[in-house]
């Protein structure tokens, strides 16, 4: 049986050797045939040719390549060629390149199979006889190393003697032999370490680095086939060799060395796809290793971070990266014909993105793993800011690890991470424990990142304002992530945690002063830092203040922002004012909102809503002399809306003191709620003057607020109407001056005033608003007349109608019709004239159809008399208006 195995092994090894011998022989035969053909053509050229033959002599057609030039296209270029001299391709794996690869594999698959066969032969050679002990372990490893060396030497001999270009018959053979030899050498070293434990991890790593250097040199002279075979085989070797190890973490260093090998080859030859294949293989094999050995997670995280570093440095062959050209983020506004970001930029950005995603999404099972993730993410952030300072094209990549750090801290608070549990249990289990420094360290780390970003802004020739914005945002964002996920105030107390926010505010003030000293009249960067300082102070107020005090503090911040803009001319302060107005409005309406306002002490409620109204007015007055259309309009509309809400709430609280109904079941309460929502809707309508894409959001908000307001009005008109329902809260107050006016007339006046005040109201909305206001006024007038004659107890329609009440309705219709008719003549409005005629026609119909049958005695006489006199007066008025306003006919000329 053993003899049979030996025979099979010899046959397997003989197959590729036989193929090589045949190919070399065929190459020699082909060269001899070509020499004979040239001699024949030389002999034939000495004889004279007829003229006809010269005419019919065919032109030499270009030779069709027998194989696609995918693998050798780059070899035709000089080794020293660099991508700086040629525009970079937009995509590495384009459709034409994939098609060329497919065609090459279809016609030359035997080269790939030969390389695989030789590589496996070398690896299995070292494993042969494990069970039977035919060779000692050291001899097996030495045999594998010698076999790999023989393959490499054979590849070099063939390349130097017979060539490796596309025209040679031995094309690709040197790459096949040398690539298989490299894989065999890697397999031998891995076997010595993993299978037989002949060497330690340090020696194994040193040996693999030496092999990688040999492969690096060979890759510079051979084609991409060698690089592909070597990389794929080297990444696959640990899984083919097998073996067990208590701590296989050293394999991450091996994979990193292979990645350096692949990137090092490609940095000279510039095949591009070899670099992509290298990183793909490195990330994939590292993932497979950590899945099979979860205890190596720490080494895995460090390895993927190192992959991002070498993916930045090696392609540009610089210790200090200097990536030029466009950034990845500039693709968004890229125009047709503009250059794409260069390949090293795309490669480095992609590696940073993948490494950031791996580290930031990794769940830390221990405190050490958590801090390792923090160190790696912050290290990548600082590295891109400091180490890659000259790499202008990688500036936007800095945002990836910075945002990843914020997310990493946030999710370990949301999901009750081990560090958070330790932080929370500090005082719960041991009250005398030392102060927990976790949030302080993380806040200080965010401050250091902001300081570094500010330094980059000082050094930047381009995008300085964006770096300043990053400095203004990163530290507060990390603190907010701690607040949302960790709730530090519950552990260390509200005031100590608020001091962290105040410290960040002080830092932003210092940055604002530094920027202002450097920039002079350019106020963008000082404004960004000032906005951040105000935000940090607002954040501190959120931590320590009560709900009412917080709202007042936010209003004060808005006023301070307007005052700073007026004093120092800081246009970006409009952004903070916009955010402040939005936040205060949310607090006034939603949380704690109107529910809190309906039950809070009146003095406190007035302080909050009155203070907000006054603050908006003061901010608007401060900005009137400046050209701040956005901030000015926001403050003005917010002031009108908040003032109206305050008056509505005061009226509601006063009416509630009578103990007859509330805001949810009374006609006056529903009317006041409708006023509040309609004021918010008209505030959004007024902001339509600003234009821009945010108008779509304003339309949605206006529709949302208006929908709530109309719903409340419909409930007041139908469900809570004392005329239609029994058991609803009664009408409160004197005739005319009562809750009916609050429920129906006041919303009509608010709607009409808002339409009159806001010039940007769309025509269709203006007409609809006037119609709604008129309808509400008519409802109020009818209910008011009934209340005058019937009182609060007789409002229900089942109680009937008295004759004076019926007569009053007629007189009211006539008066309204007369006013409308007169106004139509005075303003020459056809619409008002038709409305007046409609009301008068309604009055006429009422008199003849209802009053004659329902009235008796003198009241019937007076009703008909009033109708006749009114119609006569209106006829005279119409005739008088025509005579005074119609153009006169021209007098005829005398002849």
Secondary structure, 3 states (H helix, E strand, C coil): CHHHHHHHHHHHHHHHHHHHHHHHHHHHHHHHHHHHHHHHHHHHHCCCCCHHHHHCCCCCCCCCCCCCCCCCCHHHCCCCCCHHHCCCCCCCCCHHHHHHHHHHHHHHHHHHHHHHHHHHHHHHHHHCCCCCCCCCHHHHHHHHHHHHHHHHHHHHHHHHHHCCCCCCCCCCHHHHHHHHHHHHHHHHHHHHHHHCCCCCHHHHHHHHHHHHHHHHHHHHHCCHHHHHHHHHHHHHHHHHHCCCCCCCCHHHHHHHHHHHHHHHHHHHHCCCHHHHHHHHHHHHHHHHHHHHCHHHHHHHHHHHHHHHHHHHHCCCCCCCCCCCCCCHHHHCCCCCCCCCCCHHHHHHHHHHHHHHHHHHHCCCCCHHHHHHHHHHHHHHHHHHHHHCCCCHHHCCCHHHHHHHHHHHHHHHHHCCCHHHHHHHHHHHHCCCCCCCCHHHHHHHHHHHHHHHHHHHHHHCCCCHHHHHHHHHHHHHHHHHHHHHHHCCHHHHCHHHHHHHHHHHHHHHHHHHHHHHHHHCCCCHHHHHHHHHHHHHHHHHHHHHCCHHHHHHHHHHHHHHHHHHHHHHCCCCHHHHHHHHHHHHHHHHHCCCHHHHHHHCCHHHHHHHHHHHHHHHHHHHHHHCCCCCHHHHHHHHHHHHHHHHHHHHHHHHHHHHCCCCCCCCCCHHHHHHHHHHHHHHHHHHHHHHHHCCCHHHHHHHHHHHHHHHHHHHHHHHHCCCCCCCCCCCCCCCECCCCEHHHHHHHHHHHHHHHHHHHCCCCCHHHHHHHHHHHHHHHHHHHHHHHHHHHHCHHHCCHHHCCCHHHHHHHHHHHHHHHHHHHHHHHHHCCHHHHHHHHHHHHHHHHHHHHHHHHHCCCHHHHHHHHHHHHHHHHHHHHHHHHHHHHCCCCCCCCCC
